[in-house]
């Protein structure tokens, strides 16, 4: 049992590391898009600056300097992210050596807290497998109470489950269609087949399964496993967003911000991000993006107080990019009263993900 607890705790840590890296990747993507857009704007402006106007030249140089600083900061964040990812790869390899392939009794597994059980299941693909007792042979198709990490997934139970899923999907059950799509897409109990996954996603999406619609949109947009079709991707993205799925609403907002050529694209981006941030299933990321929209006046009037309120809401959910940005706002007094002690607290909370920025923020405050 002690060894099982150690492995479960390591699985929880790996799950947290993966979540942190994903959050950092999302933040880096937003910053990278912003830096790229600003660089493009500066290049276009360069030829139009009146070199005989000292004020215009000074303004251009100041903008160029700010963008160069933003690029350098982006590079530092990317280096920090890569260092964290390399360390996580080492931890995952250690877990594979020390924990994968070890059998555990289901009675002991049930004693673990639910989060530890879930993390262990997610990282090791556990299944119930037959165990042959000394001097006896297992009954055909039977399973025992052993828990085999990394064991074969093709058990009688899983085969029956797949058969039942197929039957329900063929009968038009949209949830069964979506589940089969997931299994084919990620190779869960079935050989990975993105084309079959896509077909099942489409069937489910056409019946109103919102997450399936989002998956169709993502696959068509990326064009990695199926031919890219941005126009069709947008149709399914709208279907999911208009159905009320917050993840799709967030993606649609970012599409308006970064891709659309509509005249009112930024106001549309704000409207969809506002819906995503206020949804019942809203995550902290759309809340932080909405805060940035209020702070920068993207698609709406600048409202520093609202920006701080939404930033705080996301930070209080443990979203580290929000904690970092809130710390910066409190440190510099942007949109709120300057509060160095509170800023230091948020920097320390955020330090687990973006150590370079958090350490720099703490150092400035201490000095």
C-alpha positions in Angstrom: 0.0 0.0 0.0 2.9 2.4 0.8 4.4 1.9 -2.6 1.0 2.5 -4.2 0.6 5.8 -2.3 4.1 6.9 -3.5 3.2 6.2 -7.1 -0.2 7.8 -6.8 1.4 11.0 -5.3 3.9 11.1 -8.2 1.0 10.7 -10.7 -0.7 13.7 -9.0 2.5 15.7 -9.3 2.8 14.8 -13.0 -0.8 15.8 -13.6 -0.1 19.2 -12.0 3.0 19.7 -14.1 1.2 18.9 -17.3 -1.6 21.4 -16.4 1.0 24.0 -15.6 2.8 23.5 -18.9 -0.5 23.7 -20.8 -1.4 26.9 -19.1 2.0 28.4 -19.9 1.7 27.3 -23.5 -1.6 29.1 -23.8 -0.2 32.3 -22.2 2.8 32.1 -24.5 0.6 31.7 -27.5 -1.3 34.9 -26.6 1.8 36.9 -26.0 3.4 35.6 -29.2 0.4 36.6 -31.3 0.5 40.1 -29.7 4.2 40.5 -30.3 3.9 39.4 -33.9 1.0 41.8 -34.5 2.9 44.7 -33.0 6.0 43.9 -35.0 4.0 43.8 -38.2 2.4 47.2 -37.3 5.8 48.7 -36.6 7.2 47.5 -39.9 4.3 49.1 -41.7 4.6 52.3 -39.8 8.4 52.6 -40.3 8.1 53.9 -43.9 5.4 56.4 -43.0 7.2 58.2 -40.1 8.2 61.8 -40.9 11.9 61.7 -40.1 11.9 65.6 -39.9 9.4 65.5 -37.1 11.3 64.9 -33.8 8.1 64.0 -31.9 7.1 61.5 -34.5 10.5 59.9 -34.5 10.7 59.8 -30.7 7.2 58.2 -30.5 8.2 55.6 -33.1 11.5 54.8 -31.3 9.7 54.5 -28.0 7.2 52.1 -29.5 10.0 50.1 -31.1 11.8 49.9 -27.8 8.7 48.6 -26.0 8.2 45.9 -28.6 11.8 44.8 -28.4 11.5 44.5 -24.6 8.3 42.5 -25.1 10.1 40.2 -27.5 12.9 39.6 -25.1 10.4 38.9 -22.3 8.6 36.4 -24.5 11.9 34.6 -25.2 12.7 34.4 -21.5 9.3 33.0 -20.8 9.7 30.4 -23.6 13.1 29.4 -22.1 11.6 29.0 -18.7 8.7 26.9 -20.1 11.2 24.6 -21.9 13.2 24.1 -18.7 10.0 23.1 -16.9 9.0 20.7 -19.7 12.4 19.1 -19.7 12.2 18.5 -15.9 8.7 17.1 -16.3 9.9 14.7 -19.0 12.5 13.4 -16.5 9.9 13.0 -13.8 7.6 11.1 -16.2 10.5 8.8 -17.2 11.2 8.1 -13.6 7.6 7.3 -13.0 7.6 4.9 -15.9 10.6 2.9 -14.5 9.4 2.8 -10.9 5.7 2.5 -11.1 4.5 1.2 -14.5 3.7 -2.5 -14.7 3.2 -3.1 -11.0 0.0 -4.9 -10.0 -2.1 -3.5 -7.1 -5.1 -4.9 -5.4 -8.3 -3.0 -6.1 -9.1 -2.9 -2.3 -5.9 -0.9 -1.8 -6.7 1.3 -4.8 -10.1 2.2 -3.3 -8.4 3.6 -0.2 -6.7 6.3 -2.2 -8.2 9.8 -2.4 -10.3 10.3 -5.6 -7.8 12.8 -7.1 -4.9 10.4 -6.6 -6.9 7.5 -8.1 -7.8 9.6 -11.1 -4.3 10.8 -11.7 -2.9 7.2 -11.4 -5.6 6.0 -13.9 -4.9 8.8 -16.4 -1.1 8.3 -16.6 -0.9 4.5 -16.5 -4.0 3.4 -18.4 -4.9 0.9 -15.7 -7.2 -2.0 -16.4 -8.5 -5.0 -14.5 -6.6 -8.1 -15.7 -6.8 -11.8 -15.1 -4.5 -13.2 -12.4 -3.6 -16.9 -12.4 -3.6 -18.4 -8.9 -0.9 -21.1 -8.2 -2.2 -24.5 -9.3 -5.4 -23.2 -10.9 -6.3 -21.8 -14.3 -8.5 -18.7 -14.9 -12.0 -19.1 -16.3 -12.3 -18.0 -19.9 -13.1 -14.3 -20.0 -12.9 -13.8 -16.3 -11.1 -11.0 -14.4 -9.9 -10.8 -10.8 -9.4 -8.0 -8.4 -5.9 -7.1 -9.5 -4.9 -3.7 -10.8 -2.3 -3.9 -13.5 -0.6 -0.7 -14.6 0.4 -0.8 -18.2 -1.4 -4.1 -18.7 -3.3 -5.1 -21.9 -6.4 -3.2 -22.5 -8.1 -5.8 -24.6 -10.1 -7.5 -21.8 -13.5 -9.1 -22.2 -15.1 -6.2 -20.3 -13.5 -3.6 -22.6 -14.5 -5.5 -25.8 -18.1 -5.7 -24.6 -18.0 -2.0 -23.8 -16.8 -1.2 -27.3 -19.4 -3.4 -28.8 -22.1 -1.7 -26.8 -20.8 1.7 -27.8 -20.8 0.8 -31.5 -24.4 -0.5 -31.2 -25.6 2.7 -29.5 -23.6 4.9 -32.0 -25.1 3.1 -35.0 -28.5 3.6 -33.4 -27.9 7.4 -33.4 -26.9 8.0 -29.8 -24.8 11.2 -30.0 -23.0 10.6 -26.7 -21.9 7.1 -27.8 -20.8 8.6 -31.1 -18.7 11.2 -29.3 -17.2 8.6 -26.9 -16.2 6.4 -29.9 -14.6 9.5 -31.5 -12.6 10.1 -28.4 -11.4 6.5 -28.2 -10.3 6.5 -31.9 -8.7 9.9 -31.6 -6.6 9.1 -28.5 -6.2 5.3 -28.9 -8.2 4.4 -25.8 -9.0 0.7 -26.1 -9.0 0.9 -29.9 -6.2 1.5 -32.4 -5.8 5.2 -33.0 -7.6 6.2 -36.2 -8.2 10.0 -36.6 -10.3 9.6 -39.7 -12.8 7.3 -37.9 -12.6 9.6 -34.9 -13.5 12.6 -37.2 -16.5 10.7 -38.7 -17.9 9.9 -35.3 -17.3 13.5 -34.1 -19.2 14.8 -37.1 -22.2 12.5 -36.5 -22.4 13.6 -32.9 -21.9 17.3 -33.7 -24.6 17.2 -36.3 -27.0 16.1 -33.5 -26.0 18.9 -31.2 -23.1 17.4 -29.1 -21.2 20.6 -28.4 -17.8 19.2 -27.5 -17.9 17.0 -30.6 -18.6 20.2 -32.6 -15.5 21.8 -31.1 -13.4 18.8 -31.8 -14.5 18.9 -35.5 -13.6 22.5 -35.6 -10.1 22.0 -34.1 -9.3 19.1 -36.5 -10.5 21.0 -39.6 -8.5 24.1 -38.5 -5.3 22.2 -37.8 -5.5 20.0 -40.9 -3.1 17.5 -39.4 -5.2 14.3 -39.4 -7.9 15.4 -41.9 -7.7 18.0 -44.8 -7.8 21.5 -43.5 -11.0 23.4 -44.1 -11.1 26.8 -42.2 -14.5 27.7 -43.5 -16.1 24.5 -42.4 -14.1 24.7 -39.1 -15.8 28.0 -38.4 -19.3 26.6 -39.0 -18.7 23.9 -36.4 -17.0 26.4 -34.0 -20.1 28.7 -34.2 -22.4 25.7 -33.6 -20.6 24.8 -30.4 -20.4 28.5 -29.3 -24.0 29.3 -30.0 -25.0 26.1 -28.1 -23.4 27.6 -25.0 -20.1 25.7 -24.7 -17.6 28.1 -23.1 -14.5 26.6 -24.6 -16.0 27.2 -28.1 -17.0 30.7 -27.2 -13.5 31.5 -26.1 -12.1 30.0 -29.4 -14.6 32.0 -31.4 -13.6 35.2 -29.6 -9.9 34.6 -30.4 -10.8 33.9 -34.0 -12.5 37.3 -34.2 -9.5 38.9 -32.5 -6.8 37.3 -34.6 -8.3 36.1 -37.9 -11.5 37.8 -38.8 -11.5 40.8 -41.2 -14.9 42.0 -40.1 -15.1 45.7 -39.3 -16.5 45.0 -35.8 -14.2 42.1 -35.2 -12.9 43.4 -31.8 -16.4 44.1 -30.4 -17.4 40.6 -31.5 -14.3 39.2 -29.8 -15.2 41.0 -26.6 -18.8 39.8 -26.8 -17.9 36.1 -27.1 -15.2 36.3 -24.5 -17.6 37.9 -22.1 -20.0 35.0 -22.7 -17.2 32.5 -22.1 -16.0 34.1 -18.9 -19.6 34.2 -17.5 -20.6 30.7 -18.5 -21.4 28.2 -15.8 -18.5 26.0 -16.9 -16.2 28.9 -17.4 -12.5 28.3 -16.8 -10.1 30.9 -15.5 -8.4 31.5 -18.9 -11.3 33.3 -20.5 -11.7 35.3 -17.3 -8.1 36.5 -17.6 -8.4 37.3 -21.3 -11.6 39.3 -20.6 -9.6 41.2 -17.9 -6.9 42.0 -20.5 -9.7 43.2 -22.9 -11.0 45.6 -20.3 -7.4 46.7 -19.4 -6.4 47.3 -23.0 -9.8 48.5 -24.4 -10.1 45.6 -26.8 -13.6 45.7 -28.3 -14.8 47.8 -25.3 -13.9 50.9 -23.4 -11.0 50.7 -21.1 -12.1 49.8 -17.6 -9.2 49.2 -15.2 -11.5 48.4 -12.3 -13.3 45.6 -14.2 -9.9 44.4 -15.5 -8.7 43.9 -11.9 -12.0 42.3 -10.8 -11.8 39.7 -13.5 -8.1 39.2 -13.0 -8.7 38.6 -9.3 -11.4 36.1 -10.1 -9.1 34.1 -12.3 -6.2 34.3 -9.9 -8.3 33.1 -7.0 -9.0 29.9 -8.9 -5.3 29.2 -8.9 -4.7 30.2 -12.5 -1.0 31.2 -12.4 -0.8 33.5 -15.4 -3.6 35.6 -13.8 -1.7 35.5 -10.5 1.4 36.8 -12.3 -0.5 39.6 -14.1 -2.4 40.6 -10.9 0.9 40.8 -9.1 2.3 43.1 -11.7 -0.8 45.3 -11.6 -0.6 45.6 -7.8 3.1 46.2 -7.9 2.9 49.0 -10.4 -0.5 50.4 -9.3 -2.1 49.8 -12.7 -5.9 49.9 -12.5 -5.8 49.7 -8.7 -4.0 51.1 -5.7 -0.4 50.1 -5.4 -0.1 47.2 -2.9 3.5 45.8 -2.8 2.8 43.2 -0.1 -0.2 41.8 -1.9 1.8 41.9 -5.2 4.6 39.8 -3.5 2.0 37.3 -2.4 0.7 36.8 -5.9 4.2 36.6 -7.3 5.1 33.8 -4.8 1.9 31.9 -5.7 2.7 32.2 -9.4 6.4 31.3 -9.0 5.7 27.6 -9.5 5.1 28.2 -13.3 6.9 31.3 -14.4 9.9 31.4 -12.1 11.8 33.9 -14.1 9.1 36.6 -14.0 8.1 35.8 -10.4 11.7 35.9 -9.1 12.3 39.2 -10.9 9.1 40.7 -9.5 10.0 39.6 -5.9 13.5 41.0 -6.3 12.2 44.4 -7.4 9.8 44.5 -4.5 12.3 43.4 -1.9 14.9 45.9 -3.2 
